[in-house]
Amino acid sequence: MDNTAIQDGYQLYLHNFILSDNGNWSVIQQGMHESDGTARRYHWHSEHIKSFIEEPHTGINGVSRGKILNLTDADASENRQGILDISHTDSAEVMKDFSRLILPAHHDVRASDVDLKRLGALLYVTREQQPQNFEDLLMLEGVGPRTMQSLALVSEVIHGAPSRFADPARFSFAHGGKDGHPFPVPTYTYDESISILRKGIEKSKLGNSDKLNSLNKLHQIITKAEKDFTPDFDVQEVIEEERQNSWRFGGKTVFGDAQKPSPPKPIQLSLF
């Protein structure tokens, strides 16, 4: 019987299938590792197996090769269900959703990649306008302008209409990018955003949804501000400002931590 598969780097081959008169069975498999040629053997016995997809093994004996993806773990049931749901999704519908995301052929974020009216209004309200009762209105006391900027973009993902997602590059201004585009990930802001969302969810479970409602309110404030906003700013200047201040917010990329910019060297005037 020819039955092969890949598991944890091993090419598996079904060697023997033994069936008894009373219906019990055993399967003996052997796998050969593709890189170093070492072998691994798998025994399956029907006596104690209750499920083929959830923890079918009673033990594993061998040399540890570190963490592996184990979709048979009991805690992975939601992952398995998610994979199953995706497999049942109409591919035509999925492609229709992807077709709405028109991404540019360059990696850096430019003014042409974002709706300046929307991004500009968001930056204006969260960074500059800040009315006296802004924090009280949103019930987000103690949240700084940088975190408010991130939460505003997060709130749009949660509450925004589909028509507002025509420029997905704009949402990179929430928490940057791991490759440094448009700027390093501000980990302090990132963690604070997650903390606010987590606390909001926890309180909502207890019947107090004020913090989650405040995100919707923040989205409505930004949307209202857009109506009368005229963009007059340079996206590259915003990006450069973020990069210059990245070290203040725990900026990180896959290349390392954001460094504090060196002070400009004094200009020595020539006497001659």
VEXDREN-2710 file (C-alpha; in Angstrom, 1 decimal):
% VEXDREN-2710
k/r/px/py/pz
1/MET/0.0/0.0/0.0
2/ASP/1.5/3.3/-1.1
3/ASN/0.8/6.1/1.4
4/THR/3.4/8.8/2.0
5/ALA/3.3/12.1/4.0
6/ILE/5.6/14.6/5.5
7/GLN/5.7/15.0/9.3
8/ASP/8.2/17.1/11.2
9/GLY/10.8/16.8/8.4
10/TYR/10.3/13.0/8.0
11/GLN/9.0/11.4/4.8
12/LEU/6.6/8.7/6.1
13/TYR/6.0/5.4/4.4
14/LEU/3.2/2.9/5.4
15/HIS/5.0/-0.3/5.9
16/ASN/2.6/-2.8/7.5
17/PHE/-1.1/-2.9/8.3
18/ILE/-2.1/-5.9/10.6
19/LEU/-5.7/-6.7/11.2
20/SER/-6.9/-9.4/13.7
21/ASP/-9.9/-11.7/13.4
22/ASN/-11.8/-9.7/16.1
23/GLY/-11.3/-6.3/14.3
24/ASN/-8.3/-4.9/16.2
25/TRP/-5.5/-3.5/14.1
26/SER/-2.0/-2.2/14.2
27/VAL/-0.1/0.1/11.8
28/ILE/3.7/0.3/11.6
29/GLN/5.2/3.2/9.9
30/GLN/8.8/4.3/9.3
31/GLY/10.0/7.7/8.4
32/MET/13.3/8.8/6.9
33/HIS/14.4/12.4/7.6
34/GLU/15.0/14.3/4.4
35/SER/18.2/16.1/5.6
36/ASP/20.2/13.6/7.7
37/GLY/18.8/10.2/6.7
38/THR/17.9/9.2/10.3
39/ALA/14.8/7.0/10.7
40/ARG/11.8/7.3/13.0
41/ARG/9.2/4.6/13.6
42/TYR/5.5/5.1/14.4
43/HIS/3.2/2.4/15.9
44/TRP/-0.6/2.8/15.9
45/HIS/-2.7/0.4/17.8
46/SER/-6.5/0.4/17.8
47/GLU/-6.9/-0.6/21.4
48/HIS/-6.7/2.9/23.0
49/ILE/-7.3/5.2/20.0
50/LYS/-10.4/7.3/20.5
51/SER/-9.7/9.9/17.8
52/PHE/-7.3/10.1/14.8
53/ILE/-7.2/13.9/14.9
54/GLU/-7.0/14.7/18.7
55/GLU/-4.2/13.2/20.7
56/PRO/-4.2/9.8/19.1
57/HIS/-0.8/8.9/20.6
58/THR/-0.1/7.6/24.1
59/GLY/3.6/8.6/24.1
60/ILE/6.5/9.8/22.1
61/ASN/10.0/8.6/22.6
62/GLY/12.9/10.1/20.7
63/VAL/15.5/13.0/20.4
64/SER/13.8/16.4/20.9
65/ARG/14.1/18.6/17.9
66/GLY/12.6/21.7/19.6
67/LYS/9.1/23.0/19.2
68/ILE/6.9/21.6/16.5
69/LEU/3.4/22.4/15.2
70/ASN/1.1/19.8/16.8
71/LEU/-2.4/20.1/15.3
72/THR/-3.5/16.9/17.2
73/ASP/-3.1/18.7/20.6
74/ALA/-6.4/19.2/22.4
75/ASP/-5.8/22.9/22.6
76/ALA/-5.5/23.1/18.8
77/SER/-9.2/22.3/18.2
78/GLU/-10.0/25.8/17.2
79/ASN/-7.1/25.8/14.8
80/ARG/-8.4/22.6/13.2
81/GLN/-11.9/24.0/12.9
82/GLY/-10.5/27.2/11.3
83/ILE/-8.6/25.1/8.7
84/LEU/-11.8/23.2/8.0
85/ASP/-13.8/26.4/7.6
86/ILE/-11.3/27.8/5.2
87/SER/-11.4/24.6/3.1
88/HIS/-15.2/24.9/2.8
89/THR/-15.0/28.6/1.8
90/ASP/-16.0/29.4/-1.7
91/SER/-12.7/30.3/-3.4
92/ALA/-14.5/32.7/-5.8
93/GLU/-15.7/34.7/-2.8
94/VAL/-12.2/34.8/-1.3
95/MET/-10.6/36.0/-4.6
96/LYS/-13.3/38.7/-4.8
97/ASP/-12.2/40.0/-1.4
98/PHE/-8.6/39.9/-2.4
99/SER/-9.3/41.7/-5.7
100/ARG/-10.4/44.8/-3.6
101/LEU/-6.9/45.1/-2.2
102/ILE/-4.9/46.7/-4.9
103/LEU/-1.4/46.8/-3.6
104/PRO/1.4/48.9/-5.1
105/ALA/4.5/47.3/-6.7
106/HIS/6.8/49.0/-4.2
107/HIS/7.5/48.3/-0.6
108/ASP/7.8/51.8/0.9
109/VAL/4.7/53.8/1.7
110/ARG/4.1/56.9/-0.4
111/ALA/1.5/59.6/-0.6
112/SER/-0.1/57.9/-3.6
113/ASP/-0.7/54.8/-1.5
114/VAL/-3.0/56.4/1.1
115/ASP/-6.0/58.6/1.3
116/LEU/-4.5/61.9/2.5
117/LYS/-7.8/63.3/3.6
118/ARG/-8.5/60.3/5.9
119/LEU/-4.9/60.0/7.2
120/GLY/-4.5/63.8/7.6
121/ALA/-7.8/64.1/9.6
122/LEU/-6.8/61.2/11.9
123/LEU/-3.3/62.8/12.6
124/TYR/-4.9/66.2/13.2
125/VAL/-7.5/65.0/15.6
126/THR/-5.2/62.6/17.6
127/ARG/-2.1/64.7/17.6
128/GLU/-3.1/68.4/17.4
129/GLN/-6.7/69.1/18.1
130/GLN/-7.1/67.2/21.4
131/PRO/-10.0/69.2/22.9
132/GLN/-10.0/69.6/26.7
133/ASN/-12.7/67.0/27.2
134/PHE/-11.2/64.6/24.6
135/GLU/-10.1/62.0/27.1
136/ASP/-13.2/62.3/29.2
137/LEU/-15.3/62.0/26.1
138/LEU/-13.6/58.8/25.1
139/MET/-13.0/57.5/28.6
140/LEU/-9.4/56.8/27.7
141/GLU/-7.7/59.0/30.3
142/GLY/-3.9/59.0/30.3
143/VAL/-3.6/57.8/26.7
144/GLY/-1.0/59.8/24.8
145/PRO/-1.4/61.1/21.2
146/ARG/0.8/58.3/19.7
147/THR/-1.4/55.6/21.2
148/MET/-4.5/57.5/20.3
149/GLN/-3.4/57.5/16.7
150/SER/-3.0/53.7/16.8
151/LEU/-6.3/53.2/18.5
152/ALA/-8.0/55.4/15.9
153/LEU/-6.8/53.1/13.1
154/VAL/-7.7/50.0/15.1
155/SER/-11.2/51.3/15.7
156/GLU/-11.6/51.8/12.0
157/VAL/-10.7/48.2/11.3
158/ILE/-13.3/47.2/13.9
159/HIS/-16.1/49.6/13.1
160/GLY/-15.3/51.0/9.6
161/ALA/-17.4/50.3/6.5
162/PRO/-15.9/48.2/3.7
163/SER/-15.6/51.3/1.5
164/ARG/-13.0/52.7/3.9
165/PHE/-10.5/50.0/3.2
166/ALA/-9.4/51.0/-0.3
167/ASP/-6.0/52.1/0.9
168/PRO/-4.7/49.3/3.3
169/ALA/-1.3/51.0/3.4
170/ARG/-2.8/53.7/5.7
171/PHE/-3.2/51.1/8.5
172/SER/0.5/50.6/8.6
173/PHE/0.6/54.0/10.4
174/ALA/-1.0/52.3/13.4
175/HIS/2.0/50.1/14.5
176/GLY/4.6/50.4/11.7
177/GLY/6.2/47.3/10.2
178/LYS/8.7/44.7/11.3
179/ASP/10.9/45.5/8.3
180/GLY/10.9/49.2/9.2
181/HIS/8.4/50.4/6.6
182/PRO/6.9/52.9/7.0
183/PHE/8.7/53.0/10.4
184/PRO/9.8/50.5/13.1
185/VAL/7.1/48.9/15.3
186/PRO/6.6/51.1/18.3
187/THR/6.4/48.3/20.8
188/TYR/5.4/50.5/23.8
189/THR/2.5/51.8/21.8
190/TYR/1.7/48.3/20.5
191/ASP/1.6/46.9/24.0
192/GLU/-0.5/49.7/25.3
193/SER/-3.0/49.3/22.5
194/ILE/-3.3/45.6/23.2
195/SER/-3.7/46.3/27.0
196/ILE/-6.5/48.8/26.3
197/LEU/-8.3/46.4/24.0
198/ARG/-7.9/43.5/26.4
199/LYS/-9.2/45.4/29.4
200/GLY/-12.1/46.6/27.3
201/ILE/-13.0/43.1/26.3
202/GLU/-12.7/41.8/29.9
203/LYS/-14.9/44.6/31.2
204/SER/-17.5/44.1/28.5
205/LYS/-17.8/40.4/29.6
206/LEU/-18.9/41.8/33.0
207/GLY/-21.5/44.1/31.4
208/ASN/-19.4/47.2/31.2
209/SER/-18.6/48.0/27.5
210/ASP/-17.7/51.6/27.9
211/LYS/-14.1/51.2/26.7
212/LEU/-15.1/49.2/23.6
213/ASN/-17.8/51.8/22.9
214/SER/-15.2/54.5/23.2
215/LEU/-13.3/53.0/20.2
216/ASN/-16.4/53.3/18.1
217/LYS/-16.8/56.9/19.4
218/LEU/-13.2/57.7/18.4
219/HIS/-13.9/56.3/14.9
220/GLN/-17.0/58.6/14.6
221/ILE/-15.0/61.7/15.7
222/ILE/-12.3/61.0/13.0
223/THR/-14.9/60.4/10.4
224/LYS/-16.7/63.6/11.2
225/ALA/-13.5/65.6/11.1
226/GLU/-12.7/64.3/7.6
227/LYS/-15.7/66.1/6.1
228/ASP/-14.1/69.6/6.5
229/PHE/-10.5/68.6/6.4
230/THR/-8.2/69.7/3.6
231/PRO/-4.9/67.7/3.4
232/ASP/-1.8/69.9/3.3
233/PHE/1.0/67.9/4.6
234/ASP/3.9/65.7/3.4
235/VAL/3.5/61.9/4.2
236/GLN/7.3/61.5/4.0
237/GLU/7.7/64.2/6.8
238/VAL/5.3/62.2/9.0
239/ILE/7.2/59.0/8.3
240/GLU/10.5/60.7/9.0
241/GLU/9.2/62.1/12.3
242/GLU/8.1/58.6/13.3
243/ARG/11.5/57.2/12.6
244/GLN/13.3/60.0/14.5
245/ASN/11.1/59.4/17.5
246/SER/11.0/55.6/17.1
247/TRP/13.5/55.0/20.0
248/ARG/11.2/56.8/22.4
249/PHE/8.4/54.2/21.7
250/GLY/10.6/51.1/21.9
251/GLY/10.9/50.9/18.1
252/LYS/11.9/47.5/16.7
253/THR/12.5/45.8/13.4
254/VAL/13.8/42.4/12.4
255/PHE/17.2/44.2/12.1
256/GLY/17.2/45.3/15.7
257/ASP/16.2/48.2/18.0
258/ALA/15.7/51.7/16.8
259/GLN/18.6/53.9/17.9
260/LYS/18.4/57.4/19.2
261/PRO/19.5/59.8/16.4
262/SER/22.9/61.4/16.9
263/PRO/22.8/65.2/17.6
264/PRO/23.8/67.2/14.5
265/LYS/27.5/68.1/14.4
266/PRO/28.2/71.7/15.0
267/ILE/29.3/73.6/11.9
268/GLN/32.8/75.0/12.2
269/LEU/33.0/78.3/10.3
270/SER/36.1/78.9/8.4
271/LEU/38.1/82.0/9.2
272/PHE/39.5/82.1/5.7
END
